[in-house]
């Protein structure tokens, strides 16, 4: 007998081996492209897959398995590596051998007609040139010729097996540029891993910076809401005012804040995730300084990290304003409760006064009732006893007078007993 496997065991085990690193020798080139849907347009995975298949059919390459999220293989004289991510798809074309002049080929490995029909827009594109290290002076000279000195970052990576350089600027052709200088004997897989890391750093950095654009766009709206909320709290502190009008304004401000938080929630969370990935990818390079120039980590610390702190500050600002609005609502609710308690107290006092008046009126009515009932009782008793009193020589008037006090007393006692039973 054999023990049955969990239905997801094979799939989960294969997931650890998904998205293998490319292999690239020195000299060589890589062209990287990240495509995502247009703003406010839902992503269509089927259209993206059809676009990939169109590229593979162009070169007569085999198709990936249905539902696959990555594919790598030969297309013409190049090698293609495709990956589908949560928000975008990436294409990397790798070529062996030198190319002169540097960075001139651009995205020539992708057919122009295929690029024109891409489903979405270009998030980023990068050109990576791989060369054999030919002395540190020559590396420095080439890096200075290829990149803008002010923002250029150069560092030794992976125990000084390779040297990477870049300036994170878009060149006149619309691409980022990176250079990788490999020491003689460096393996193709190690070079491929570094090239992959550089592409990931650029892509995740771009996606993280989308959060900065959102934070800047929300700035004026947040400022206006903050002023309205401050004015509202000041009005509440100045006097009682109109609770209904104050509540209407407070609800409007709170609804707008919740709308902003709902709109920014996904992008803010994604920004934090992409920021973590950027820092992780730089960390695994194990950078060391080259010729006194800034490293990739230092570049990000000086330029990228402040942008991420702006996004984080905007999130905290929105959260703090939501808490202020909630506290203002609690204060307004407390004020309304106090006013309502005072109104209830007045109402109870008024009810007590009315009850006292009703009690006095009831006592008066009870006295009148004794008189009225006694009157009819005396009349009935007179009619009943008159025939008996006449032979005895008792006058009717005297009989009536004699019956008044006993009848009134009996009626009064009877009403008292009835009232005691009711109470």
DOLO-969751 format. One record per atom (N, C-alpha, C, O): residue in one letter; x, y, z. Coordinates in steps of 0.2 Angstrom, whole numbers, plus 2048, in hexadecimal, padded with zeros to 3 digits. Example, Ala and Ser with C-alpha at 12.3 -4.5 7.8 and 13.67 -1.06 7.14 Angstrom:
BEGIN
A8427E4827A83E7EA827A8427F0827A8477EF82AS8407F5823S8447FB824S840800827S843806828
END
This chain:
BEGIN
X8047FA800X800800800X804806800X80A806803X80280B7FCX8068127FCX8018177FFX7FB8177FFX80581C802X801822806X7FF827800X8048297FCX7F9829800X7F782D7FBX7FA8347FCX7FA837802X7FC8387F7X7FF83F7F7X7F98447F8X7F38437F6X7FB8497FBX7F684F7FBX7F58517F4X7FA8517F0X7EF8537F2X7EE8557EBX7F285B7E9X7F385B7E3X7F485F7EDX7F88657EBX8008647ECX8048687EBX80285E7EEX80985D7F0X80E85E7EAX8128627EAX80C85B7E4X81085C7DEX8108637DCX8168667DAX80A8667DCX80A86D7DAX80E8727DEX8128767DCX80E8717E5X8118757E9X8198747E9X81D8797EAX81B86E7E8X82286C7E7X8258707E1X82A8727E1X82186F7DBX8238727D5X82387A7D6X82787D7D2X81F87D7DAX81F8847DBX8268877DDX82888C7DBX8298837E1X8308857E3X8358857DEX83A8897DEX8348827D8X8398827D3X8368867CDX8398867C7X8308897CEX82E88D7C8X8328937C7X8368957CCX8318977C1X83589D7C0X83D89C7C0X84089F7C4X8408977BDX8478967BEX84B89C7BBX8488A07B7X85189D7BEX8558A27BBX8588A17B4X85989B7B3X8598A67B1X85B8A57AAX8638A47AAX8668A57AFX8668A27A5X86D8A17A4X86F8A679FX86C8A7799X8758A97A0X8778AE79BX87F8AF79CX8828B07A2X8828AE796X88A8AF797X88C8B6796X8888BA794X8938B7796X8968BD795X89B8BD790X89F8B8790X89A8C178AX8958C678AX88E8C4788X88D8BF785X8898C8789X8838C7787X87E8CD789X8808D278CX8788CC787X8738D2788X86C8CF78AX86B8C9789X8698D378DX8628D178FX85D8D778FX85F8DD790X8578D678CX8528DB78BX84C8D978FX84A8D478EX84A8DE793X8458DC798X83F8E1797X8408E7796X8398DE798X8338E2796X82E8E079BX82C8DA79CX82A8E479FX8258E37A3X81F8E77A1X81F8ED7A0X8198E37A0X8138E679DX80D8E57A2X80D8DF7A5X80A8EA7A3X8048E97A8X7FE8ED7A5X7FF8F07A0X7F88EC7A8X7F28EF7A5X7F28F67A6X7F58F97AAX7EE8F97A1X7EE9017A2X7EA9027A9X7E78FE7ABX7EB9097ABX7E890B7B1X7E090A7B1X7DD90C7ACX7DE9077B6X7D69077B7X7D39027B2X7CD9027B1X7D88FD7AFX7D58F87ABX7D78F17AEX7DC8F07B0X7D28ED7AFX7D38E67B2X7D88E27ADX7D88E37A7X7DC8DE7B0X7E08DA7ADX7DD8D47AAX7D98D17ADX7DF8D37A3X7DC8CE79FX7E18C879EX7E58C979AX7E18C37A2X7E68BE7A2X7E68BA79BX7EB8B8798X7E08B9798X7DF8B6792X7E28BA78CX7E68B7788X7E18C078CX7E48C4787X7EC8C4788X7EF8C4783X7EE8C578EX7F68C478FX7F98BE78CX7FE8BE789X7F58B878EX7F88B278BX7F78B1784X7FC8AF781X7F28B4781X7F28B4779X7F78B8777X7FA8B7771X7F98BE77AX7FF8C2778X8058BE778X80A8BE773X8068BA77DX80C8B677EX80D8B1778X8128B0775X8078AD777X8078A8772X8088AB76BX80B8A8767X8068B176AX8078B4764X80F8B5763X8118B475DX8128B7768X81A8B8768X81D8B1766X8228B0762X81B8AC76AX81E8A5769X81C8A3762X82089F75FX8168A475FX8148A2759X8188A5753X81A8A374EX81A8AC755X81E8B0750X8258AC74FX8278AC749X8288A9754X82E8A5753X82D89E753X83289A752X82789B753X826894752X828890759X82A88B758X82889475EX82A890765X82488D768X81E88F767X82588876CX81F88476FX81C888774X81F88D777X816886776X81188A77AX812888781X814882782X81188C786X81188A78DX80B88678FX80688678BX80B882795X80687E797X800883798X80188979BX7FA881798X7F488579AX7F48877A1X7F68837A5X7F388D7A2X7F38907A9X7FA8917ACX7FB8937B2X8008907A8X8068917AAX8088997ABX80589D7A8X80C89A7B0X80D8A17B2X8158A37B0X8178A87B2X81889E7ADX81F8A07ABX82189B7A5X81E8967A4X82589D7A1X82889979BX82E89C799X8308A2799X833897797X839899794X83B89478FX83A88F78FX83E89778AX840893784X84489777EX84489D77FX845894779X849897774X84489A76FX83F89776DX8458A176DX8418A4767X8468A7763X8498AC764X8468A475DX84B8A6758X8528A575BX8548A075DX8568AB75AX85D8AB75DX85E8AD764X8638AE767X8588AE767X8588B176EX8548AC773X8518A7770X8558AD779X8518A977EX84C8AD782X84E8B3783X8468AB783X8418AF786X83F8AC78CX83F8A678DX83E8B0791X83C8AE798X8368B3799X8368B979AX8308AF79AX82A8B379BX8278B17A2X8278AB7A4X8248B67A6X8218B57ACX81B8B97ADX81B8BF7ABX8168B67B0X8108BA7B2X8108BB7B9X8108B67BDX80F8C17BBX80F8C37C2X8088C57C4X8038C57C0X8078C87CAX8008CA7CDX7FE8D07C9X7F88D07C7X8028D47C7X8008DB7C4X8028DC7BDX8008E07B9X8078D77BBX80A8D97B4X80D8D27B2X80E8CD7B5X8108D37ABX8138CD7A8X81A8D07A6X81B8D67A4X81F8CB7A6X8268CE7A5X8298C979FX8278C379FX82C8CC79BX8308C9795X8378CA795X8398D0796X83B8C5795X8438C6795X8468C278FX8458BC78EX8498C678BX84D8C3785X8548C3786X8578C8788X8578BD786X85E8BD787X8628BB781X8608B777DX8688BE780X86C8BD77AX8738BC77CX8768C0780X8778B7779X87E8B677AX8828BA775X8808BB770X8888BC777X88C8BF773X88C8C7773X8888CA776X8918CA771X8928D2771X88D8D576DX88B8D2768X88C8DB76FX8878E076AX88A8E776BX88B8EA770X88B8E9765X88E8F0765X88A8F5760X8878F275BX8898FB762X88B8FE768X8878FC76EX8818F976DX8898FD774X8858FA77AX87E8FD77AX87D903778X8798F977CX8728FB77DX86F8FD777X869900777X8728FC771X86F8FE76BX8698FA768X8648FC766X8698F376AX8648EF767X85D8F076BX8588EF767X85D8F3771X8568F4774X8528EE775X8548E8777X84C8EE773X8478E9773X8468E676CX8418E376AX84C8E6768X84C8E3761X84A8DC761X8478D975CX84B8D8766X8498D1766X8418D0766X83F8CA765X83E8D5768X8368D4768X8348D7761X8368DD75FX8308D475DX82D8D7757X8298DD758X8258DE75DX82A8E2754X8278E9755X81F8E8755X81C8EB759X81D8E4750X8168E3750X8138E0756X80D8E2758X8168DB759X8148D875FX8148DD765X8108DD769X8198E2765X81A8E776BX8148EC76AX8118EE76FX8128ED764X80D8F2763X8068F0765X8018F4767X8058E9765X7FE8E6767X7FE8E476EX7FA8E0770X8038E6772X8048E4779X7FD8E677DX7FB8EB77DX7FA8E1781X7F48E2785X7F68E678BX7F68E3791X7F68ED78BX7F88F1791X7FD8F678FX7FD8F978AX8018F7794X8068FC793X80D8FA796X80D8F679BX8128FD794X8198FB797X81A8FE79EX81A90579FX81B8FA7A2X81D8FC7A9X8248FE7AAX8269037ADX8288FA7A7X82F8FC7A7X8338F77A1X8308F27A0X8388F979FX83C8F579BX8448F779CX8458FC79EX8488F279CX84F8F279EX8538EF799X8518E9796X8598F1798X85E8EE793X8648ED798X8678F179BX8668E6798X86C8E479CX8728E2798X8718DD794X8778E5798X87D8E3794X8828DF799X8848E279EX8848D9797X8898D579BX88F8D5797X8908D3791X8948D679BX89B8D6798X8A08D379DX89F8D27A3X8A68D079AX8AB8CE79EX8AE8D47A2X8B08D979EX8B08D37A8X8B48D87ACX8BB8D97A9X8BE8D47A9X8BC8DF7A7X8C38E07A4X8C78E57A8X8CA8E97A5X8C78E47AEX8CB8E97B2X8C68EE7B5X8C28F07B2X8C78F07BBX8C38F57BFX8C38FC7BCX8BE8FF7BBX8C98FE7B9X8C99047B6X8C49047AFX8C19097AEX8C58FF7ACX8C18FF7A6X8B98FE7A7X8B59017A4X8B88FA7ADX8B18FA7AFX8AE9017B1X8A99037AFX8B29057B5X8B090B7B7X8AF9107B1X8AA9147B0X8B490F7ACX8B39147A6X8AD9127A2X8A99177A0X8AB90C7A1X8A590A79DX89F90C7A1X89A90E79EX89F90B7A7X89990D7ABX8989147ABX8929177AAX89D9187ABX89C9207ABX89A9227A4X8979277A3X89C91E79FX89A91F798X89391D796X88F921792X89091879AX889916799X88491979DX87E91979BX88691B7A3X88191D7A8X8829247AAX8889277A9X87D9277ADX87D92E7B0X88192E7B6X87F92A7BBX8869327B7X88B9317BDX8879337C3X8889307C8X8829387C3X87F93A7C9X87B9357CDX87B9347D3X8789317C9X87492B7CCX8769247CBX8739207CCX87C9247C8X87F91D7C7X8819197CDX88391C7D2X87F9137CDX88090E7D3X8859097D0X8839067CBX88A9077D3X88F9027D1X8918FE7D7X8929017DDX8908F77D7X8928F37DDX8958ED7DBX8938EA7D6X8998EA7DFX89B8E37DEX8958DE7E1X8938E07E7X8948D97DEX88F8D47E1X8918CD7E1X8968CB7DDX88E8C97E5X88F8C27E6X8978C17E6X89A8BD7E2X8998C47ECX8A08C27EEX8A58C57E8X8AA8C17E7X8A38CA7E5X8A88CE7E0X8A88C97DAX8AD8CA7D6X8A48C57D9X8A48C17D2X8A18C57CDX8A38C47C7X89D8CA7CEX89A8CE7C9X89A8D57CBX89A8D77D1X89A8DA7C7X8998E17C8X8938E47C4X8938E37BEX88E8E77C7X8888E97C4X8888F17C5X88B8F47C9X8858F47C0X8858FB7BFX87E8FD7BCX87B8F97B8X87B9037BEX8759067BBX87490C7BEX87790E7C3X86F9107BBX86E9177BDX8669187BEX86491D7C0X8629137BCX85B9137BDX8589197BAX85391C7BCX85B91B7B4X8589207B0X85691D7A9X8589187A7X8519207A6X84E91E7A0X85292179AX85392879AX85591D796X859920791X85592378BX84F92278BX858926786X854929781X85092477DX84B92677AX85191E77DX84D91977AX84791677EX84391377CX847919784X842917789X84391178DX83E90E790X84990F78EX84B909792X85090B798X853910798X84F90779DX8549077A3X85B9037A0X85A8FF79CX8609057A3X8679017A1X86A8FF7A7X86B9027ACX86D8F97A6X8718F67ABX8778F27A8X8768F07A2X87C8F27ACX8828EE7A9X8848E97AEX8848EB7B4X8868E37ACX8898DE7B0X8908DC7AEX8918DA7A8X8958DD7B2X89C8DB7B0X89E8D57B4X89E8D57BAX89F8CF7B1X8A08C97B4X8A78C77B4X8AB8C87AFX8AA8C57B9X8B18C27BAX8B18BC7B5X8AD8B87B5X8B78BB7B2X8B88B57AFX8B78AF7B3X8B98AE7B9X8B38AA7B0X8B28A47B4X8AB8A47B7X8A989F7BAX8A88AA7B7X8A18AA7BAX89C8A67B6X89C8A77B0X8988A27BAX89389E7B6X88E8A17B3X88C8A77B6X88B89E7AEX8858A17AAX87F8A27AFX87B8A77AEX87E89D7B3X87889D7B8X8798A37BDX8748A67BEX87F8A47BFX8808AA7C4X87F8B07C0X87C8B57C3X8818B17BAX8808B77B7X8798B87B5X8768BD7B6X8758B27B4X86E8B37B2X86A8B57B9X8658B97B8X86C8B27BEX8698B47C5X86A8BC7C6X8658BF7C8X8708BF7C5X8718C67C6X86C8CA7C1X8698CF7C3X86C8C87BBX8688CB7B6X8618CB7B8X85D8D07B7X85E8C57BAX8588C57BCX8568C97C2X8518CC7C3X85B8CA7C7X85A8CE7CDX85A8D57CBX8568D97CEX85E8D77C6X85E8DE7C4X8578E07C1X8548E57C2X8548DB7BDX84E8DC7BAX8488DD7BFX8448E17BFX8498D87C4X8448D87C9X8448DF7CDX83F8E27CFX84A8E17CFX84B8E77D3X8488ED7CFX8448F17D2X8498EE7C8X8468F37C4X83F8F27C4X83B8F77C5X83C8EC7C3X8358EB7C3X8318ED7C9X82C8F17C9X8348EA7CFX8308EB7D5X8318F27D7X82D8F57DBX8378F57D6X8388FC7D7X8329017D4X82F9057D7X8318FF7CDX82C9037CAX8259027CCX8219077CDX8238FC7CEX81D8FA7D1X81C8FE7D8X8179007D9X8218FE7DCX8219017E2X8209097E1X81C90C7E5X82390C7DCX8229137DBX81B9157D9X81A91B7DAX8179107D7X8109127D5X80D9147DCX8089187DBX80F9117E1X80C9147E8X80D91B7E9X80991E7ECX81391D7E7X8159247E8X8119297E4X80E92E7E6X80F9277DEX80B92B7D9X80492B7DCX8019307DCX8029267DFX7FB9267E2X7FB92A7E8X7F692E7E9X80092A7ECX80092E7F3X8009357F1X7FD9397F4X8049377ECX80493E7EAX7FE9407E7X7FC9467E8X7FA93C7E3X7F493E7E0X7EF93F7E6X7EA9437E5X7EF93B7EBX7EA93C7F1X7EC9417F5X7E89437FAX7F29447F5X7F49497FAX7EF94F7FAX7ED951800X7ED9527F5X7E89587F5X7E29567F8X7DF95A7FDX7DF9507F7X7D994E7FAX7D994D801X7D594F805X7DF94A803X7E094880AX7E194F80EX7DE950813X7E495480BX7E595A80EX7DE95E80FX7DD961814X7DA95E80AX7D396180BX7CF95E810X7CC961814X7CF957810X7CB953815X7CE95581CX7CA955821X7D595581DX7D8957823X7D595D826X7D495E82CX7D5962821X7D3969823X7CB969826X7CA96C82BX7C7965822X7C0965823X7BF96282AX7BB96482EX7C395C82BX7C2959832X7C595D837X7C295D83DX7CA961836X7CD96583CX7C896B83DX7C696D843X7C596E838X7C0973839X7B997083DX7B6973841X7B896A83BX7B296783EX7B3966846X7AF96784AX7B9963847X7BB96284EX7BB969852X7B9969858X7BD96E84FX7BE975852X7B7978853X7B597A858X7B297784EX7AB97984FX7A8975855X7A4978859X7A996E856X7A796B85BX7A996D862X7A596D867X7B096F862X7B2972868X7B097986AX7B097A870X7AE97D865X7AC983866X7A5984869X7A498886DX7A097F868X79A98086BX79597A868X798976865X78F97986BX78B974869X789973862X78A96E85FX78797985FX786979858X780974856X77C97385BX780972850X77A96E84EX77D96784DX781966848X77B962851X77E95C851X77C95884AX780955847X776959847X774956841X77995983BX77B954837X77A95F83BX77E962836X78695F836X78995E832X78895F83DX78F95D83EX78F95683CX795954839X78A95283EX78B94B83CX78B94A835X78E945832X78794D831X78794D82AX78E94E827X79094A822X791953829X798955827X79D950829X7A194E825X79C94D82FX7A1948831X7A094282DX7A593E82CX79A94082CX79993A828X79C93B821X79E93681EX79B94081EX79E942817X7A5941817X7A893E813X7A994481CX7B094481DX7B293C81EX7B793A81BX7AF939822X7B1932824X7B092D81EX7B492981CX7AA92E81AX7A992B814X7AF92C80FX7B192780BX7B193280EX7B6934809X7BD93080BX7C092E807X7BE930812X7C492D814X7C4926813X7C9923811X7BE923814X7BE91B813X7BF91A80CX7C191580AX7BC91E808X7BD91D800X7C491E7FEX7C691A7FAX7C8923801X7CF9237FFX7D391D802X7D791B7FEX7D191B808X7D591580AX7D390F806X7D890B805X7CD90E804X7CB908800X7CF9097F9X7D19047F6X7CF90F7F6X7D29107F0X7DA90E7F0X7DD90C7EBX7DD9107F5X7E49107F6X7E790A7F9X7ED9087FAX7E29067FCX7E4900800X7E88FB7FCX7EE8F97FFX7E68F97F6X7EA8F47F2X7F08F67F0X7F58F37F1X7F18FD7EEX7F78FF7EBX7FC9007F1X8028FF7F0X7F99037F7X7FE9047FCX8018FD7FFX8078FD800X7FD8F87FFX7FF8F1801X8048EE7FCX8098EB7FEX8028EF7F6X8078ED7F0X80E8F17F1X8138EE7F0X80D8F77F2X8138FB7F3X8188F87F8X81E8F87F7X8158F77FEX8198F4803X81C8ED801X8228EC803X8188E97FEX81B8E37FCX8218E37F7X8268E07F7X8208E87F2X8258E97EDX82B8EC7F0X8318EA7EEX82A8F07F5X8308F37F8X8348EE7FBX83A8EE7FBX8318E97FFX8348E4802X8388DF7FDX83E8DD7FEX8358DE7F7X8388DA7F2X83E8DE7EFX8438DB7EEX83E8E47EEX8448E87ECX8498E77F1X84F8E67EFX8488E87F7X84D8E87FCX8508E17FCX8568E07FDX84C8DC7FCX84E8D57FCX8538D37F6X8588D07F7X8508D67F0X8548D47EAX85B8D87EAX8608D57E8X85B8DE7EDX8628E17EEX8668DD7F3X86C8DD7F2X8638DB7F8X8668D87FEX86A8D17FBX8708D07FEX8678CD7F7X86A8C77F5X8708C87F0X8738C37EFX8708CE7EEX8768CF7E9X87D8D07EEX8828CF7EBX87C8D17F4X8828D27F9X8878D77F6X88C8D57F4X8858DD7F6X8888E27F3X88F8E47F7X88F8E47FDX8948E67F3X89A8E97F6X89B8EF7F2X89A8EF7ECX89E8F47F5X8A08FB7F1X8A58FA7ECX8AA8F67ECX8A48FD7E6X8A98FD7E1X8AB9047DFX8A79097DEX8B29057E0X8B590C7DFX8B29127E2X8B29177DFX8AF9117E8X8AC9177ECX8A59197E9X8A391E7ECX8A29157E5X89C9177E2X8969157E6X8979107EAX8909187E6X88B9157E9X88890E7E7X88990D7E1X88690A7ECX8839047EAX87C9057E8X87990A7E9X8798FF7E6X8728FF7E4X86D9007EBX8689047EAX8708FE7F0X86C8FF7F6X86C9067F9X8679097FBX8729097F8X8739107F9X86E9157F5X86C9197F7X86E9137EFX86A9167EAX8639167ECX85F91B7ECX8609107EEX85A90F7F0X8589137F7X8539167F8X85D9137FBX85C916802X85B91E801X858921804X85F9217FCX85F9287FBX85992A7F7X8569307F8X8569267F2X8519287EEX84B9247EEX8459277EEX84B91D7EFX8459197EFX8429197F6X83C9197F6X8469187FBX843918802X83F91E804X83A91D806X841924802X83D92A804X83692A800X83192C803X8369277FAX82F9267F7X82B9217FAX8259227FBX82E91C7FDX82A917800X82891A807X82291880AX82C91E80AX82A921811X82492680FX820927814X82492980AX81E92D808X818929807X81392B80AX818924804X81291F804X81091D80BX80A91D80CX81591B80FX813919816X81091E81AX80C91D81EX813925819X81092A81CX80992C81AX80592E81FX80892B814X80192C812X7FC927815X7F7929817X7FE921815X7FA91C818X7F991E81FX7F391D822X7FE920823X7FD92182AX7F992782BX7F5928830X7F992C826X7F5932827X7EE931826X7EA933829X7EC92C821X7E692A820X7E3927826X7DD928828X7E7922829X7E491E82EX7E3923834X7DE922838X7E8928835X7E792D83BX7E193183AX7DD93283FX7DF933834X7D9937833X7D3933834X7CE936836X7D392D832X7CD928833X7CC92883BX7C792883DX7D292783EX7D1927846X7CE92D849X7CA92D84DX7D1933846X7CE939848X7C793A847X7C393C84BX7C5938841X7BE93883FX7B9934844X7B4936846X7BC92E845X7B992A84AX7B892D851X7B392C854X7BD930853X7BD93385AX7B893985AX7B593A85FX7B893D854X7B4942854X7AC940854X7A8943857X7AB93A851X7A5937851X7A3935858X79D93685AX7A893285CX7A6930863X7A5936867X7A093686BX7A893C866X7A7942869X7A0945868X79C94786CX79E945861X79894785FX792942862X78D945864X79393C862X78E937865X78E93986DX78893886FX79393A870X79393B877X78F942878X78B94287DX790947874X78C94D875X78594C874X78194E878X78394886FX77C94786DX779943873X773944875X77D93E876X77A93A87BX77993E882X77493D885X77E943883X77D947889X77694C888X77294D88CX77694F882X770953881X76A94F881X765951883X76A94987EX76494587FX762943886X75C942888X76794288AX766940891X763946895X75E945899X76594C893X762952896X75B953894X756954898X75A95188DX75395288BX74E94C88EX74994E890X75194688FX74D941892X74C94389AX74694289CX75194689DX7509488A4X74A94E8A4X74694D8A9X74A9528A0X74595789FX73E95489EX7399558A1X73E94F89AX73894B898X73594889EX72F94789FX73A9448A2X7389418A8X7359458ADX7309448B0X73894B8AEX7369508B3X72F9538B1X72A9538B5X72E9548AAX7279568A8X7229508A9X71C9528ABX72494A8A8X71F9448A9X71E9448B0X7189428B2X7239458B5X7219458BCX71C94A8BEX7179498C2X71D9508BBX7189568BDX7119548BAX70C9558BDX7119518B4X70A94F8B1X70794A8B6X70194A8B7X70B9458B8X70993F8BCX7069428C3X7019408C5X70A9478C5X70794A8CCX70194E8CBX6FC94D8CFX7009518C5X6FA9558C4X6F49508C3X6EF9518C5X6F694A8BFX6F19458BEX6EE9428C4X6E99408C5X6F39418C9X6F293E8CFX6ED9438D3X6E89408D6X6EF9498D3X6EA94E8D7X6E394E8D4X6DE94E8D7X6E394E8CDX6DD94E8C9X6D99488CBX6D39488CCX6DD9428CCX6D993C8CDX6D693C8D4X6D19398D5X6DA93F8D9X6D793F8E0X6D19448E0X6CC9428E3X6D19498DCX6CB94D8DBX6C594A8D8X6C094A8DAX6C79468D3X6C29428CFX6BF93D8D4X6B993C8D4X6C393A8D8X6C19358DDX6BC9388E2X6B79358E3X6BE93E8E4X6B99428E9X6B29438E6X6AD9428E9X6B39458DFX6AC9478DCX6A99408DBX6A29408DBX6AC93B8D9X6A99348D8X6A59328DEX6A092F8DEX6A89338E4X6A59318EBX69E9358EBX6999328EDX69F93B8EAX69893F8EAX69393D8E5X68D93C8E7X69593C8DFX69193A8DAX68E9338DBX6879328DBX69292E8DDX68F9288DFX68B9288E5X6869248E5X68D92C8EAX68992C8F0X68292F8EFX67D92D8F2X6829348EAX67C9378E9X6779328E6X6719318E8X67992E8E1X6759298DEX6739238E3X66E9218E3X6789228E7X67791C8ECX67291F8F1X66D91B8F3X6729258F4X66D9278F8X6669288F5X6619268F9X66692A8EFX65F92A8ECX65C9238EBX6579228EDX66191E8E9X65E9178E9X65C9148F0X6579118F1X6609168F5X65E9138FCX6589178FEX654914902X65791D8FCX6519218FEX64B91D8FBX64691C8FFX64B91C8F5X6469198F1X6449128F5X63F90F8F5X64A90E8F7X6499088F9X646908900X642903902X64890C905X64690C90CX64091190DX63D910912X63E915908X63891A90AX63291690BX62E918910X630910908X62A90D909X62A90A910X625909914X630908913X63190591AX63090B91FX62E90A924X63391191DX633916922X62D91A923X62B91D928X62991A91EX62291D91EX61E91B924X61B91F927X61D914925X61891292AX61B914931X617915936X622915931X625917938X62591E939X62792093EX622922934X621929935X62792D934X628933936X62C92A930X63392D92EX632931928X63092E923X633937928X63293B922X63893991DX63D93791EX63693A916X63B938911X64193C911X64693A910X640943913X646947913X64A945918X651945918X64794391EX64C941924X64F93B922X65593A924X64C93691FX64F93091DX655931918X65A92E919X654936914X65993790FX65F93A913X665938911X65E93F917X66394291BX66793D91FX66D93D920X663938922X666933926X66B92E922X67092B925X66992D91CX66D928917X67392C915X678928912X674932914X679935911X680933914X684931910X68193491AX68893391DX68A92B91CX68F92A91AX68592791EX68892091EX68991E916X68E91A915X685920912X68691E90BX68D921908X69191E905X68E92890AX69492B908X69A92790BX69F926907X69A925911X69F921914X6A091A911X6A691890FX69B91790FX69C91190CX69E911905X6A390D903X69C916901X69F9178FAX6A69198FBX6AA9178F7X6A891D8FFX6AF91F900X6B4919902X6B99188FFX6B1915906X6B590F908X6B590A902X6BB907901X6B09098FEX6B09058F9X6B59078F3X6B99038F1X6B590E8F2X6BA9108EDX6C19108F0X6C690E8ECX6C39108F6X6C990F8F9X6CC9088F8X6D19078F6X6C79038F9X6C98FC8F8X6CA8FB8F1X6CF8F78EFX6C68FE8ECX6C88FD8E5X6CE9008E3X6D28FC8DFX6D09068E6X6D79098E4X6DC9058E6X6E19048E3X6DC9028EDX6E18FE8EFX6E28F78EBX6E88F58EAX6DD8F48E9X6DD8EE8E5X6E18F08DEX6E58EC8DCX6DF8F68DBX6E28F88D5X6EA8F98D6X6EE8F88D1X6EC8FC8DBX6F38FE8DCX6F78F88E0X6FD8F98E1
END
